[in-house]
Amino acid sequence: MAYLNAQDIDAIARELNLSTSDFRKMAQNPGSPELLSKRLALAGFSENALASRHGDVLRDLQRVCGLCQTKIRCAADLERYKSVDPLKDCPNEHTLRALAREIGSAPRRFDD
């Protein structure tokens, strides 16, 4: 980002369908793609299937995850598998539950 001018940053943000401020926030907070991938896998979703069938929804999930302010807690929860429900306390919870209803599967649950 340090090597890009303001016009380039604006163009990249538009291409990703993000506001410039959201794009800057996401660029400053790494780790979101890995966290989302782990959460999707734990919940029983195929990221590739979501990309092919619901690409717009996956991009929204990525945006929400990228802007989430609780990445440290999320990473710790995912690492320890402490959550009985892999979607609980995730800002994408409602979207993921709606997807699960649409495709006819329930998110996986884990016992402590």
C-alpha positions as CSV (number, residue, x, y, z in Angstrom):
1,M,0.0,0.0,0.0
2,A,2.9,2.3,0.7
3,Y,3.8,2.3,-3.0
4,L,0.4,3.1,-4.3
5,N,-1.0,6.6,-4.9
6,A,-4.5,7.6,-3.8
7,Q,-6.0,7.0,-7.3
8,D,-4.6,3.5,-7.4
9,I,-6.0,2.7,-4.0
10,D,-9.4,4.1,-5.0
11,A,-9.3,2.0,-8.2
12,I,-8.5,-1.2,-6.3
13,A,-11.2,-0.5,-3.8
14,R,-13.8,0.0,-6.5
15,E,-12.7,-3.1,-8.3
16,L,-13.2,-5.1,-5.0
17,N,-16.5,-3.3,-4.5
18,L,-15.3,-1.7,-1.3
19,S,-15.2,1.8,0.0
20,T,-11.7,3.2,0.1
21,S,-11.8,3.4,3.9
22,D,-12.9,-0.2,4.2
23,F,-10.1,-1.3,1.8
24,R,-7.5,0.5,3.8
25,K,-8.8,-1.0,7.1
26,M,-8.7,-4.5,5.6
27,A,-5.2,-4.0,4.3
28,Q,-4.0,-3.0,7.7
29,N,-5.6,-6.0,9.4
30,P,-4.2,-9.2,7.9
31,G,-5.3,-12.7,8.8
32,S,-9.0,-12.5,7.7
33,P,-8.8,-14.9,4.8
34,E,-7.3,-17.6,6.9
35,L,-9.8,-17.1,9.7
36,L,-12.8,-17.1,7.4
37,S,-11.5,-20.3,5.6
38,K,-11.1,-22.1,9.0
39,R,-14.5,-21.0,10.2
40,L,-16.2,-22.1,6.9
41,A,-14.5,-25.4,7.1
42,L,-15.4,-26.0,10.7
43,A,-19.0,-25.1,9.9
44,G,-19.0,-27.6,7.0
45,F,-19.0,-25.2,4.1
46,S,-16.9,-25.6,1.0
47,E,-15.3,-22.3,0.2
48,N,-14.9,-23.4,-3.5
49,A,-18.6,-24.3,-3.7
50,L,-19.6,-21.0,-2.2
51,A,-17.3,-19.1,-4.6
52,S,-18.9,-20.9,-7.6
53,R,-22.5,-20.8,-6.5
54,H,-22.7,-17.7,-4.2
55,G,-19.7,-15.6,-5.2
56,D,-21.4,-12.4,-4.2
57,V,-22.2,-13.8,-0.8
58,L,-18.6,-15.1,-0.3
59,R,-17.3,-11.6,-1.1
60,D,-19.6,-10.1,1.5
61,L,-18.5,-12.7,4.0
62,Q,-14.9,-11.8,3.2
63,R,-15.6,-8.0,3.6
64,V,-17.3,-8.5,7.0
65,C,-14.5,-10.8,8.2
66,G,-11.9,-8.3,7.0
67,L,-13.5,-5.5,8.9
68,C,-14.2,-7.5,12.1
69,Q,-12.6,-6.1,15.2
70,T,-12.4,-9.4,17.1
71,K,-9.8,-11.3,15.0
72,I,-7.6,-12.2,18.1
73,R,-10.6,-13.8,19.9
74,C,-11.7,-15.5,16.7
75,A,-8.3,-17.0,16.1
76,A,-8.1,-18.2,19.6
77,D,-11.5,-19.7,19.5
78,L,-10.8,-21.5,16.2
79,E,-7.4,-22.7,17.4
80,R,-8.9,-24.2,20.6
81,Y,-12.2,-25.4,19.0
82,K,-13.7,-24.1,22.3
83,S,-16.9,-23.1,20.6
84,V,-19.7,-25.7,20.6
85,D,-21.1,-23.8,17.6
86,P,-18.5,-22.7,15.0
87,L,-20.7,-19.8,13.9
88,K,-21.4,-18.3,17.4
89,D,-20.1,-14.8,18.0
90,C,-19.1,-14.4,14.4
91,P,-20.4,-11.2,12.6
92,N,-21.1,-13.5,9.6
93,E,-23.3,-15.9,11.7
94,H,-26.7,-14.8,10.2
95,T,-25.5,-15.0,6.6
96,L,-23.9,-18.4,7.2
97,R,-27.0,-19.8,8.9
98,A,-29.1,-18.5,6.0
99,L,-26.8,-20.2,3.5
100,A,-27.0,-23.5,5.5
101,R,-30.8,-23.3,5.4
102,E,-30.7,-22.6,1.7
103,I,-28.5,-25.6,0.9
104,G,-30.2,-27.8,3.4
105,S,-27.4,-28.5,5.9
106,A,-26.8,-27.5,9.4
107,P,-23.5,-26.1,10.6
108,R,-21.4,-28.7,12.4
109,R,-21.4,-28.6,16.2
110,F,-18.5,-29.7,18.4
111,D,-18.5,-31.0,22.0
112,D,-16.0,-29.6,24.5
